[in-house]
Amino acid sequence: MSDYFFANYFYVLNVMGAFVATLMFVGALDDLFIDVYFWCYETYRKVFIRSKYPRLTTAQLLEKPQCHFAVMVPAWKEYDVIAGMIENTLATMNYDKFVIFAGVYQNDAETTAEVDRMVRKYPDRVCRATVLNDGPTCKADCLNWIAQRIFQYEQEQQIEFSGMILHDSEDVIHPLEFRLFNYLIGKKDLIQLPVLSLPRKWYELIGESYADDFSEWCQKEMVVRESLTGVVPGCGVATCYAHRAVKALSEHNRGLPFNTNTLTEDYDLSFRLNALGFRRQIFVRFPVLGTVQRKNIWTGKVETTQVKTLIAVHEYFPNGFRAAYRQRARWVLGVAFQGWQQLGWKGSFARRYLFFRDRKSVVSAFVGWTAYLLVLNVLILYLIKWVGADFVRFPELALPESWIYEIVVINFWLFVNRIAHRMFFVWRLQGVMGAIRVVPHMVVGNIINFFAISRAWKLFVIHLVTGKKIGWDKTAHRFLEGAHEPHKPLGEMLNLSAAQIELALQLQAQSGHKFGRVCLERGWIDTDQLADALAEQAHYLRGELALQAVRDFAQTLPVEIVRKHRVIPFALGQTGALHLAVTQLCSAETLQAVQQNVRHEVLYFVLPDHQFASALNTLETLQEHRATPSLQLGAA
């Protein structure tokens, strides 16, 4: 029995070893081709292009007259980051002629309130587009509503935007980004800039694995793709579409430029533009000098140094395992599965080759983990042989005289090449310390990819069997803390004159009323303006709430806490944070009382006084109704 078992066991190892080694060899040759093509292309550009044509300079960007841009920012449950992104963009952008269109859902009151606050603060620079479908739908649906609002805005203002720029609500945009788009938009239909990760701590391995992936992707992969096919797959952010291109897509698809049947509308759009004749697509690597802080490898001290970097968008990618593999699963679903369904294998040989490269991931992750299991089996066999077992036979992948062994050795050296290239591209953007951490990041990335592709397969099979549409599995975002300018005193936030501020302070001293109430009584501001300013000053969020939400969360805090400290619970966020409505900056006593009674993280939302009073009245009425039966029962 044991001889029969081991004979079959060794046979299975041989078959699996041959199969896996061959598949890995094919995948490694694919990667090697991209490497070789990249270096040949870069050499050609250096010898024949850059030697003849001078590089574009920052001065040339600044000299060109500005045209109008619309910035599209789709948002679902982005209340904690979108205002910071808008503030930072308006404060740092070296450009004037742009309007930010933030798309919010009709059933997302918190994000709507934050966007409305920005609209009131920057009425000429920020515009809200409301999605009249309950969210979350998909990003493409939100973008379609934004596009409609842009076309409507153009009619109202009698202008035409030269380009439409895609961004997310966590993006930190380079100050020269719009200048670069402005220079190129007359000649190009689609412009894509690099997407890179904001710096993370060395132990944030998941977030760091994203940084490594995008460092290589944006310096090598995108360059090769543009050169091979002329199609630049959109990244969903830092993408600028010419107005004429979006208009043509809209007219071609009944007013809906973005494809709502895919989770990667950015990738899909590049191919649909190409099919309509908009083939002037470009991926731009524009180097500029930037100041960064890096740890000296010899002294361990953090030093500020000037390095050559790229005009790119930076953001925080997920650092949690669940968020990371779910986000990557969405990418795999859109690019590999839905791309296969909707784009097929049409086009030139080069395009079909890149389709293969995009779609091989649905198999390669499983092949890689099977290889790990085979290596583990061989190590166990060596261990058993070492302790003296005579029955052990090694599979052919471990025998130097077999062809499988030769393939394994070749695969090993191709893997070394893979590591070397990853280290090189990470070094160029992150320095030596980033490069030496590449290998553990690759291991972490492989683990995430395995779970991501497993999830993608599960969701796609369920979709095929049930016909259920694959939903938008939205990633929670984080914005760069402290990115926008420090907040100003309340009087300046309210845009009061010096005379008004002086008078308000005098009246405040005489009456004992708060500064904001004095301004309200004088008629200088309205309640929304005051709530906006208080939210900004306290680093809180701006809130709107439905009375039904107050009823649903009535039991979350003791009524005594609600009355004494004037805090009203009304929602739980995507990350589990409890949302509390307030009218002002909370005292230390209030913060302590809340934390003692709540196990959740807490987010504070500022409401105007009249809305808060209405909500509090609803809550107290509800408490009275609940208490009445108890009193009657006691009397009986």
Buried (B, 14 or more C-beta within 10 A) or exposed (E): EEEEEEEEBBEEBBEBBBBBBBBBBEBBEBBBEBBEBBEEBBEEBEEEEEEEEEEEEBEEBEEEEEBBBBBBBBBBBBBBBBBBBBBBBBEBBEBEBBBBBBBBBEEBBBBBBBBBBBBBBBEEBBBBBBBEBEBBBBBBBBBBBBBBBBBEBBEEEEBBBBBBBBBBBBBBBBBBBBBBBBBBBEEBBBBBBBBBBBBBEEEBBBBBBBBBBBBBBBBBBBBBBBBBBBBBBBBBBBBBBBBBBBBBBBEEBEEBBBBBEBBBBBBBBBBBBBBBEBEBBBBBEBEBEEEBEBBEEEEEEEEEEEBEBBBBBBBBBBBBBEBBBBBBBBBBBBBBBBBBEBBEEEBEEBBBBBBEBBBBBBEBBBBBBBBEEBBEBBEEBEEEBEEEEEEBBBBBBBEEEBEBBEBBEBBEEBBEBBEEBBBBBBBBBBBBBBBEBBEEBBEBBBBBBBBBBBBBBEBBEEBEEEEEEBEBBBBBBBBBEEBBEEBEEBBEBBEBEEEBBEBBEEBBEEEEBBBBBBBBEEEBBEBBBBBBBBBBBBEBBBBBBEBEBBBBBBEBBEBEBBEEBBBBBBBBBBEEBBBBBBBBBBEEEBBEBBEEEBEBEBBBBBBBBEBBEBBBEBBBEBBEEEEEEEEEEEEE
